Amino acid sequence: MGYVIVGAIIGAFVGVCFAIAKREGKAKEELEAQLTDEQKERLMNTEVNFVEENAWIQEAIVAKMVEKGSKFDVRLLWYNKTLGGDDLLNKFTIADASLKKAEQQEHDVKVGDIVKLYMAPEKTIGSVKIVF
């Protein structure tokens, strides 16, 4: 009986993970479909500038912004030239970052803008951020 319960829990967890991955994949496809050919070309040709080991800066486009109190949750679309195997490499990818309202106003960041994206996948805090 215990194996059935453990199996059901693991099955539910796998199901939830699959549903989340499918939803994120659909969101990425929708955001990518909104890009113009010029925007796609620019992101695909962006330079990847390594600033430290396993951390780099490259261009990304602001795909979505949601105001949350004193900051914005920003969804970025960037072209992956560095991470993963064949399933991720050389594809558009989503990154989520936060942006303080003051920074957003100072730099007039809005949906559709090209920004500099700092990526440090091995860090737990500050692994994705917009830099000016």
DSSP file (Angstrom, degrees, kcal/mol; ACC not computed):
  #  RESIDUE AA STRUCTURE BP1 BP2  ACC     N-H-->O    O-->H-N    N-H-->O    O-->H-N    TCO  KAPPA ALPHA  PHI   PSI    X-CA   Y-CA   Z-CA
    1    1 A M     >        0   0    0      0, 0.0     4,-1.7     0, 0.0     3,-0.1   0.000 360.0 360.0 360.0 -38.4    0.0    0.0    0.0
    2    2 A G  H  >  +     0   0    0      1,-0.2     4,-2.4     2,-0.2     5,-0.2   0.867 360.0  54.5 -62.0 -36.6    2.9    2.3    0.8
    3    3 A Y  H  > S+     0   0    0      1,-0.2     4,-2.7     2,-0.2    -1,-0.2   0.856 105.2  53.7 -66.0 -34.8    4.3    1.9   -2.7
    4    4 A V  H  > S+     0   0    0      2,-0.2     4,-2.3     1,-0.2    -1,-0.2   0.913 110.1  46.6 -65.7 -42.7    1.1    2.9   -4.2
    5    5 A I  H  X S+     0   0    0     -4,-1.7     4,-2.3     2,-0.2    -2,-0.2   0.933 114.2  46.8 -66.0 -46.2    1.0    6.2   -2.2
    6    6 A V  H  X S+     0   0    0     -4,-2.4     4,-2.6     1,-0.2     5,-0.2   0.912 113.1  50.5 -61.9 -42.2    4.6    7.0   -3.0
    7    7 A G  H  X S+     0   0    0     -4,-2.7     4,-2.6     1,-0.2    -1,-0.2   0.891 109.9  49.9 -61.9 -40.4    4.0    6.2   -6.7
    8    8 A A  H  X S+     0   0    0     -4,-2.3     4,-2.3     2,-0.2    -1,-0.2   0.898 111.4  48.7 -65.8 -40.4    0.9    8.4   -6.7
    9    9 A I  H  X S+     0   0    0     -4,-2.3     4,-2.3     2,-0.2    -2,-0.2   0.935 113.6  45.9 -65.1 -46.2    2.9   11.3   -5.2
   10   10 A I  H  X S+     0   0    0     -4,-2.6     4,-2.6     1,-0.2     5,-0.2   0.912 112.7  51.4 -63.8 -41.5    5.8   10.9   -7.6
   11   11 A G  H  X S+     0   0    0     -4,-2.6     4,-2.3    -5,-0.2    -1,-0.2   0.899 110.1  48.9 -61.2 -41.7    3.3   10.7  -10.5
   12   12 A A  H  X S+     0   0    0     -4,-2.3     4,-2.4     2,-0.2    -1,-0.2   0.905 111.1  50.3 -64.6 -41.6    1.6   13.8   -9.4
   13   13 A F  H  X S+     0   0    0     -4,-2.3     4,-2.5     2,-0.2    -2,-0.2   0.928 111.4  47.5 -62.8 -45.7    4.9   15.7   -9.1
   14   14 A V  H  X S+     0   0    0     -4,-2.6     4,-2.4     1,-0.2    -1,-0.2   0.899 111.5  52.1 -62.4 -40.4    5.9   14.6  -12.6
   15   15 A G  H  X S+     0   0    0     -4,-2.3     4,-2.3     2,-0.2    -2,-0.2   0.909 109.8  47.7 -62.3 -43.2    2.5   15.6  -13.9
   16   16 A V  H  X S+     0   0    0     -4,-2.4     4,-2.4     2,-0.2    -2,-0.2   0.921 112.0  50.0 -64.2 -44.1    2.8   19.1  -12.4
   17   17 A C  H  X S+     0   0    0     -4,-2.5     4,-2.4     1,-0.2    -2,-0.2   0.912 111.2  49.3 -60.3 -42.8    6.4   19.5  -13.8
   18   18 A F  H  X S+     0   0    0     -4,-2.4     4,-2.3     2,-0.2    -1,-0.2   0.911 110.7  49.7 -63.5 -43.1    5.2   18.5  -17.2
   19   19 A A  H  X S+     0   0    0     -4,-2.3     4,-2.3     2,-0.2    -2,-0.2   0.900 111.9  48.2 -63.7 -41.6    2.3   20.9  -17.1
   20   20 A I  H  X S+     0   0    0     -4,-2.4     4,-2.6     2,-0.2     5,-0.2   0.925 111.9  49.2 -65.0 -44.6    4.5   23.8  -16.0
   21   21 A A  H  X S+     0   0    0     -4,-2.4     4,-2.3     1,-0.2    -2,-0.2   0.897 111.7  49.2 -62.2 -40.5    7.1   23.0  -18.8
   22   22 A K  H  X S+     0   0    0     -4,-2.3     4,-2.1     2,-0.2    -1,-0.2   0.911 111.6  48.8 -65.5 -42.5    4.3   22.9  -21.4
   23   23 A R  H  X S+     0   0    0     -4,-2.3     4,-2.3     2,-0.2    -2,-0.2   0.913 112.3  48.2 -63.8 -43.2    2.9   26.2  -20.2
   24   24 A E  H  X S+     0   0    0     -4,-2.6     4,-2.4     2,-0.2    -2,-0.2   0.888 110.4  52.3 -64.9 -39.0    6.3   27.9  -20.3
   25   25 A G  H  X S+     0   0    0     -4,-2.3     4,-2.2    -5,-0.2    -1,-0.2   0.900 110.2  47.7 -62.7 -41.3    7.0   26.5  -23.8
   26   26 A K  H  X S+     0   0    0     -4,-2.1     4,-2.3     2,-0.2    -2,-0.2   0.901 110.9  51.5 -66.3 -41.2    3.7   27.9  -25.0
   27   27 A A  H  X S+     0   0    0     -4,-2.3     4,-2.5     2,-0.2    -2,-0.2   0.909 110.1  49.6 -61.7 -42.5    4.5   31.3  -23.4
   28   28 A K  H  X S+     0   0    0     -4,-2.4     4,-2.8     1,-0.2     5,-0.2   0.920 110.2  50.1 -63.0 -44.0    7.9   31.3  -25.1
   29   29 A E  H  X S+     0   0    0     -4,-2.2     4,-2.0     1,-0.2    -1,-0.2   0.902 111.4  48.7 -61.6 -41.4    6.4   30.5  -28.5
   30   30 A E  H  X S+     0   0    0     -4,-2.3     4,-0.9     2,-0.2    -2,-0.2   0.918 113.7  45.9 -65.0 -43.9    3.8   33.3  -28.1
   31   31 A L  H >< S+     0   0    0     -4,-2.5     3,-0.6     1,-0.2     4,-0.5   0.909 112.7  50.4 -65.8 -41.5    6.4   35.8  -27.1
   32   32 A E  H >< S+     0   0    0     -4,-2.8     3,-1.2     1,-0.2    -1,-0.2   0.872 105.3  57.1 -64.0 -36.8    8.7   34.7  -29.9
   33   33 A A  H 3< S+     0   0    0     -4,-2.0    -1,-0.2     1,-0.3    -2,-0.2   0.756 100.8  59.0 -65.8 -24.2    5.9   35.0  -32.5
   34   34 A Q  T << S+     0   0    0     -4,-0.9    -1,-0.3    -3,-0.6    -2,-0.2   0.633  85.5 100.7 -80.3 -13.7    5.4   38.7  -31.4
   35   35 A L  S <  S-     0   0    0     -3,-1.2     2,-0.1    -4,-0.5    28,-0.0  -0.443  72.2-127.5 -73.4 143.8    9.0   39.6  -32.4
   36   36 A T     >  -     0   0    0     -2,-0.1     4,-2.4     1,-0.1     5,-0.2  -0.427  27.6-107.6 -78.8 165.0    9.7   41.3  -35.7
   37   37 A D  H  > S+     0   0    0      1,-0.2     4,-2.5     2,-0.2     5,-0.2   0.870 121.8  53.4 -61.0 -36.2   12.2   39.8  -38.1
   38   38 A E  H  > S+     0   0    0      2,-0.2     4,-2.4     1,-0.2    -1,-0.2   0.907 108.9  48.0 -65.6 -42.3   14.6   42.7  -37.3
   39   39 A Q  H  > S+     0   0    0      2,-0.2     4,-2.4     1,-0.2     5,-0.2   0.920 112.5  48.9 -64.9 -43.5   14.3   42.0  -33.5
   40   40 A K  H  X S+     0   0    0     -4,-2.4     4,-2.5     1,-0.2    -2,-0.2   0.934 112.2  48.6 -59.8 -46.6   14.9   38.3  -34.1
   41   41 A E  H  X S+     0   0    0     -4,-2.5     4,-1.6     1,-0.2    -1,-0.2   0.905 110.8  50.6 -61.9 -42.4   17.9   39.0  -36.2
   42   42 A R  H  < S+     0   0    0     -4,-2.4     4,-0.3     1,-0.2    -1,-0.2   0.929 112.9  45.2 -63.1 -45.1   19.4   41.4  -33.7
   43   43 A L  H >< S+     0   0    0     -4,-2.4     3,-0.9     1,-0.2    36,-0.3   0.888 111.9  52.3 -66.4 -37.8   19.0   39.0  -30.8
   44   44 A M  H 3< S+     0   0    0     -4,-2.5    -1,-0.2     1,-0.2    -2,-0.2   0.798 114.1  43.6 -68.2 -27.1   20.4   36.1  -32.9
   45   45 A N  T 3< S+     0   0    0     -4,-1.6    -1,-0.2    -5,-0.2    -2,-0.2   0.340  85.2 128.0 -99.3   5.9   23.5   38.3  -33.8
   46   46 A T    <   -     0   0    0     -3,-0.9     2,-0.3    -4,-0.3    -3,-0.1  -0.284  60.9-117.8 -63.5 146.4   24.1   39.7  -30.3
   47   47 A E        -     0   0    0      2,-0.0     2,-0.7     1,-0.0    12,-0.3  -0.644  16.0-138.9 -83.3 142.5   27.6   39.4  -28.8
   48   48 A V        -     0   0    0     -2,-0.3     2,-0.7    10,-0.1    10,-0.2  -0.918  19.0-166.5-101.8 114.5   28.0   37.3  -25.7
   49   49 A N  E     -A   57   0A   0      8,-2.5     8,-2.0    -2,-0.7     2,-0.4  -0.885  11.1-146.2-108.1 106.6   30.5   39.2  -23.4
   50   50 A F  E     +A   56   0A   0     -2,-0.7     6,-0.3     6,-0.2     3,-0.1  -0.573  19.8 177.0 -73.3 126.4   31.8   37.1  -20.6
   51   51 A V  E     -     0   0A   0      4,-1.7     2,-0.3    -2,-0.4     5,-0.2   0.589  69.4  -6.7-106.0 -16.8   32.4   39.3  -17.5
   52   52 A E  E >  S-A   55   0A   0      3,-1.4     3,-1.9     0, 0.0    -1,-0.3  -0.939 103.0 -54.7-162.7 172.6   33.4   36.5  -15.1
   53   53 A E  T 3  S-     0   0    0     -2,-0.3     3,-0.1     1,-0.3    -2,-0.0  -0.392 125.1  -2.5 -61.2 127.2   33.6   32.7  -15.2
   54   54 A N  T 3  S+     0   0    0      1,-0.2    68,-0.5    -2,-0.2     2,-0.3   0.780 116.4  97.3  60.7  30.9   30.2   31.4  -16.1
   55   55 A A  E <   +A   52   0A   0     -3,-1.9    -4,-1.7    65,-0.2    -3,-1.4  -0.985  45.6 162.8-145.8 138.5   28.6   34.9  -16.3
   56   56 A W  E     -AB  50 119A   0     63,-2.4    63,-3.0    -2,-0.3     2,-0.4  -0.932  30.0-129.6-149.2 169.2   28.0   37.0  -19.3
   57   57 A I  E     +AB  49 118A   0     -8,-2.0    -8,-2.5    -2,-0.3     2,-0.3  -0.987  34.9 150.5-124.7 135.1   26.1   40.0  -20.7
   58   58 A Q  E     - B   0 117A   0     59,-2.0    59,-3.8    -2,-0.4     2,-0.2  -0.948  46.3 -80.7-152.5 171.2   24.1   40.0  -23.9
   59   59 A E  E     + B   0 116A   0    -12,-0.3    20,-0.5    -2,-0.3     2,-0.3  -0.481  44.0 171.2 -79.5 148.2   21.1   41.7  -25.4
   60   60 A A  E     - B   0 115A   0     55,-2.3    55,-2.9    -2,-0.2     2,-0.4  -0.939  27.9-121.1-144.6 164.2   17.6   40.7  -24.7
   61   61 A I  E     -CB  77 114A   0     16,-2.5    16,-2.3    -2,-0.3     2,-0.8  -0.913  23.6-119.3-112.7 140.0   14.2   42.1  -25.5
   62   62 A V  E     +C   76   0A   0     51,-2.7    50,-3.2    -2,-0.4    14,-0.2  -0.670  37.5 171.1 -75.9 111.9   11.6   43.2  -22.8
   63   63 A A  E     +     0   0A   0     12,-2.6     2,-0.3    -2,-0.8    13,-0.2   0.747  61.8   5.4 -95.7 -28.3    8.7   40.9  -23.7
   64   64 A K  E     -C   75   0A   0     11,-1.6    11,-2.8    46,-0.1     2,-0.4  -0.982  55.8-166.3-158.6 142.5    6.4   41.6  -20.7
   65   65 A M  E     -C   74   0A   0     -2,-0.3     2,-0.5     9,-0.2     9,-0.2  -0.997   4.2-174.0-135.4 130.4    6.3   43.9  -17.7
   66   66 A V  E     -C   73   0A   0      7,-2.5     7,-3.0    -2,-0.4     2,-0.3  -0.987  24.3-130.0-126.0 123.1    4.0   43.5  -14.6
   67   67 A E  E     +C   72   0A   0     -2,-0.5     2,-0.3     5,-0.2     5,-0.2  -0.546  27.3 177.2 -74.1 130.9    4.0   46.2  -11.9
   68   68 A K  E >   -C   71   0A   0      3,-3.3     3,-1.1    -2,-0.3     2,-0.5  -0.765  55.9 -71.9-136.7  87.0    4.4   44.8   -8.4
   69   69 A G  T 3  S-     0   0    0     -2,-0.3    -1,-0.1     1,-0.2    -2,-0.0  -0.493 118.3  -1.7  67.7-116.2    4.5   47.4   -5.7
   70   70 A S  T 3  S+     0   0    0     -2,-0.5    31,-2.1    -3,-0.1    32,-0.3   0.216 132.7  41.9 -95.3  14.8    7.9   49.3   -5.9
   71   71 A K  E <  S-CD  68 100A   0     -3,-1.1    -3,-3.3    29,-0.3     2,-0.4  -0.913  73.3-119.6-148.2 174.0    9.2   47.1   -8.8
   72   72 A F  E     -CD  67  99A   0     27,-2.9    27,-2.2    -2,-0.3     2,-0.6  -0.965  16.4-137.6-117.9 137.6    8.4   45.5  -12.1
   73   73 A D  E     -CD  66  98A   0     -7,-3.0    -7,-2.5    -2,-0.4     2,-0.5  -0.873  31.4-161.6 -87.5 123.5    8.5   41.8  -12.8
   74   74 A V  E     -CD  65  97A   0     23,-3.4    23,-2.8    -2,-0.6     2,-0.6  -0.924  14.5-156.2-116.8 129.1   10.1   41.7  -16.3
   75   75 A R  E     -CD  64  96A   0    -11,-2.8   -12,-2.6    -2,-0.5   -11,-1.6  -0.921  19.5-166.4-103.3 123.4   10.0   38.8  -18.7
   76   76 A L  E     -CD  62  95A   0     19,-3.6    19,-2.3    -2,-0.6     2,-0.5  -0.808  14.4-149.6-111.3 148.8   12.9   38.9  -21.2
   77   77 A L  E     +CD  61  94A   0    -16,-2.3   -16,-2.5    -2,-0.3     2,-0.3  -0.984  26.6 168.1-117.1 126.4   13.4   37.0  -24.4
   78   78 A W  E     - D   0  93A   0     15,-2.7    15,-3.2    -2,-0.5     2,-0.7  -0.921  37.9-111.3-136.5 160.3   17.0   36.3  -25.3
   79   79 A Y  E     - D   0  92A   0    -20,-0.5     2,-0.7    -2,-0.3    13,-0.2  -0.844  32.2-136.3 -98.7 118.1   18.9   34.1  -27.8
   80   80 A N  E     + D   0  91A   0     11,-2.9    10,-2.9    -2,-0.7    11,-0.6  -0.621  41.7 151.1 -81.9 110.3   20.7   31.3  -26.1
   81   81 A K  S    S+     0   0    0     -2,-0.7    -1,-0.2     8,-0.2     8,-0.1   0.310  74.8  38.2-111.2   3.9   24.2   30.8  -27.5
   82   82 A T  S    S+     0   0    0      1,-0.1     2,-0.3     0, 0.0     7,-0.1   0.710  94.8  71.0-129.1 -30.7   25.8   29.4  -24.3
   83   83 A L  S    S-     0   0    0      5,-0.1    -1,-0.1     2,-0.0     7,-0.1  -0.731  79.2  -4.4-107.8 144.6   23.7   27.1  -22.2
   84   84 A G  S    S-     0   0    0     -2,-0.3     2,-0.0     4,-0.1     0, 0.0  -0.002  75.2 -67.5  85.2 179.5   22.4   23.6  -22.6
   85   85 A G  S >> S-     0   0    0      4,-0.0     4,-2.8     3,-0.0     3,-1.5   0.047  75.3 -56.5 -92.5-156.4   22.4   20.8  -25.1
   86   86 A D  T 34 S+     0   0    0      1,-0.3    -2,-0.0     2,-0.2    -1,-0.0   0.763 130.4  61.1 -60.5 -27.6   20.8   20.6  -28.5
   87   87 A D  T 34 S+     0   0    0      1,-0.1    -1,-0.3     4,-0.0    -3,-0.1   0.703 120.8  20.9 -75.8 -18.3   17.3   21.2  -27.1
   88   88 A L  T X4 S+     0   0    0     -3,-1.5     3,-0.8    -5,-0.1    -8,-0.2   0.689  96.9 100.7-117.2 -32.1   18.2   24.6  -25.7
   89   89 A L  T 3< S+     0   0    0     -4,-2.8    -8,-0.2     1,-0.2     3,-0.1  -0.297  90.8  10.6 -67.5 140.8   21.2   25.9  -27.6
   90   90 A N  T 3  S+     0   0    0    -10,-2.9     2,-0.3     1,-0.2    -1,-0.2   0.890 105.3 109.9  59.1  44.4   20.7   28.4  -30.4
   91   91 A K  E <  S-D   80   0A   0     -3,-0.8   -11,-2.9   -11,-0.6    -1,-0.2  -0.957  77.7 -94.1-139.3 158.1   17.0   29.0  -29.5
   92   92 A F  E     -D   79   0A   0     -2,-0.3     2,-0.3   -13,-0.2   -13,-0.2  -0.544  47.8-170.5 -71.5 141.1   15.1   31.9  -28.0
   93   93 A T  E     -D   78   0A   0    -15,-3.2   -15,-2.7    -2,-0.2     2,-0.3  -0.951  19.4-122.2-137.1 151.1   14.8   31.5  -24.3
   94   94 A I  E     -D   77   0A   0     -2,-0.3     2,-0.4   -17,-0.2   -17,-0.2  -0.745  25.0-178.8 -94.1 141.0   12.8   33.2  -21.5
   95   95 A A  E     -D   76   0A   0    -19,-2.3   -19,-3.6    -2,-0.3     2,-0.4  -0.994  14.4-147.5-134.2 142.1   14.4   34.9  -18.5
   96   96 A D  E     +D   75   0A   0     -2,-0.4     2,-0.3   -21,-0.2   -21,-0.2  -0.922  25.0 162.6-111.9 134.9   12.6   36.6  -15.6
   97   97 A A  E     -D   74   0A   0    -23,-2.8   -23,-3.4    -2,-0.4     2,-0.3  -0.900  30.9-122.7-140.9 168.2   14.1   39.6  -13.8
   98   98 A S  E     -D   73   0A   0     30,-0.4    32,-0.5    -2,-0.3     2,-0.4  -0.870  19.4-168.2-113.1 151.1   13.0   42.4  -11.5
   99   99 A L  E     -D   72   0A   0    -27,-2.2   -27,-2.9    -2,-0.3    -2,-0.0  -0.979  22.7-124.0-141.0 125.0   13.4   46.1  -12.1
  100  100 A K  E  >  -D   71   0A   0     -2,-0.4     4,-2.4   -29,-0.2   -29,-0.3  -0.358  23.6-121.7 -65.8 147.8   12.9   48.8   -9.5
  101  101 A K  H  > S+     0   0    0    -31,-2.1     4,-2.7     1,-0.2     5,-0.2   0.881 112.8  55.9 -58.3 -39.2   10.4   51.5  -10.5
  102  102 A A  H  > S+     0   0    0    -32,-0.3     4,-2.7     1,-0.2    -1,-0.2   0.912 109.4  45.7 -61.5 -42.0   13.1   54.2  -10.2
  103  103 A E  H  > S+     0   0    0      2,-0.2     4,-2.3     1,-0.2    -1,-0.2   0.899 111.7  52.5 -66.5 -40.3   15.3   52.3  -12.6
  104  104 A Q  H  X>S+     0   0    0     -4,-2.4     5,-1.7     1,-0.2     4,-0.6   0.915 114.3  42.0 -61.4 -43.1   12.5   51.8  -15.0
  105  105 A Q  H  <5S+     0   0    0     -4,-2.7     3,-0.4     3,-0.2    -2,-0.2   0.907 112.9  53.0 -71.3 -41.7   11.6   55.5  -15.0
  106  106 A E  H  <5S+     0   0    0     -4,-2.7    -2,-0.2     1,-0.2    -1,-0.2   0.884 122.5  29.7 -60.9 -39.9   15.2   56.6  -15.2
  107  107 A H  H  <5S-     0   0    0     -4,-2.3    -1,-0.2    -5,-0.2    -2,-0.2   0.365 102.5-128.7-103.6   3.7   15.9   54.5  -18.3
  108  108 A D  T  <5 -     0   0    0     -4,-0.6     2,-0.3    -3,-0.4    -3,-0.2   0.898  37.3-174.3  49.1  50.5   12.4   54.6  -19.7
  109  109 A V      < +     0   0    0     -5,-1.7     2,-0.3    -6,-0.2    -1,-0.2  -0.595  11.3 159.8 -78.3 131.3   12.3   50.8  -20.0
  110  110 A K    >   -     0   0    0     -2,-0.3     3,-2.1   -48,-0.0   -48,-0.3  -0.938  48.3 -67.1-145.8 167.6    9.2   49.5  -21.7
  111  111 A V  T 3  S+     0   0    0     -2,-0.3   -48,-0.2     1,-0.3     3,-0.1  -0.318 119.8  29.9 -57.9 133.9    7.9   46.4  -23.6
  112  112 A G  T 3  S+     0   0    0    -50,-3.2    -1,-0.3     1,-0.4     2,-0.1   0.239  89.2 129.4  98.6 -11.7    9.8   46.0  -26.9
  113  113 A D    <   -     0   0    0     -3,-2.1   -51,-2.7   -51,-0.1     2,-0.5  -0.465  58.5-127.4 -75.9 147.1   13.0   47.6  -25.7
  114  114 A I  E     +B   61   0A   0    -53,-0.2     2,-0.3    -2,-0.1   -53,-0.2  -0.837  37.8 175.1 -90.1 128.9   16.4   46.0  -26.2
  115  115 A V  E     -B   60   0A   0    -55,-2.9   -55,-2.3    -2,-0.5     2,-0.5  -0.826  36.5 -99.8-129.0 167.2   18.3   45.8  -22.8
  116  116 A K  E     -BE  59 131A   0     15,-0.7    15,-2.2    -2,-0.3     2,-0.5  -0.812  37.0-155.1 -90.3 126.9   21.5   44.3  -21.6
  117  117 A L  E     -BE  58 130A   0    -59,-3.8   -59,-2.0    -2,-0.5     2,-0.5  -0.903   4.1-153.7-108.1 124.4   20.9   41.0  -19.8
  118  118 A Y  E     -BE  57 129A   0     11,-3.4    11,-1.8    -2,-0.5     2,-0.4  -0.871  16.7-172.2 -95.8 125.2   23.4   39.8  -17.1
  119  119 A M  E     +BE  56 128A   0    -63,-3.0   -63,-2.4    -2,-0.5     9,-0.2  -0.979  21.5 160.6-123.1 127.3   23.3   36.0  -16.8
  120  120 A A    >   -     0   0    0      7,-2.7     3,-2.0    -2,-0.4   -65,-0.2  -0.667  11.6-178.1-139.8  80.7   25.1   34.0  -14.1
  121  121 A P  T 3  S+     0   0    0      0, 0.0   -66,-0.1     0, 0.0     6,-0.1   0.705  78.0  58.5 -60.1 -22.4   23.3   30.6  -14.1
  122  122 A E  T 3  S+     0   0    0    -68,-0.5     2,-0.2     5,-0.1   -67,-0.1   0.615  89.4  88.3 -84.4 -10.9   25.4   29.2  -11.2
  123  123 A K    <   -     0   0    0     -3,-2.0     4,-0.1     1,-0.1    -3,-0.1  -0.595  61.2-157.7 -84.6 149.0   24.4   32.0   -8.8
  124  124 A T  S    S+     0   0    0     -2,-0.2     2,-0.4     1,-0.2     3,-0.2   0.779  82.2  41.7 -93.2 -31.7   21.3   31.6   -6.7
  125  125 A I  S    S+     0   0    0      1,-0.2    -1,-0.2     2,-0.1     0, 0.0  -0.962 125.7   7.9-117.5 132.3   20.8   35.3   -6.0
  126  126 A G  S    S+     0   0    0     -2,-0.4    -1,-0.2     2,-0.2     3,-0.1   0.802  78.3 138.8  73.4  29.3   21.2   37.8   -8.8
  127  127 A S  S    S+     0   0    0      1,-0.2    -7,-2.7    -3,-0.2     2,-0.4   0.757  71.0  32.8 -79.7 -22.3   21.6   35.3  -11.5
  128  128 A V  E    S+E  119   0A   0     -9,-0.2   -30,-0.4   -32,-0.1     2,-0.3  -0.985  76.6 141.8-134.3 122.7   19.5   37.2  -14.0
  129  129 A K  E     -E  118   0A   0    -11,-1.8   -11,-3.4    -2,-0.4     2,-0.5  -0.994  47.7-112.3-155.9 159.3   19.3   41.0  -14.1
  130  130 A I  E     -E  117   0A   0    -32,-0.5     2,-0.4    -2,-0.3   -13,-0.2  -0.797  34.6-161.8 -91.4 131.4   19.1   44.0  -16.4
  131  131 A V  E      E  116   0A   0    -15,-2.2   -15,-0.7    -2,-0.5    -2,-0.0  -0.893 360.0 360.0-117.7 147.7   22.2   46.1  -16.4
  132  132 A F              0   0    0     -2,-0.4    -1,-0.1   -17,-0.1    -2,-0.0   0.352 360.0 360.0-118.5 360.0   22.5   49.7  -17.6
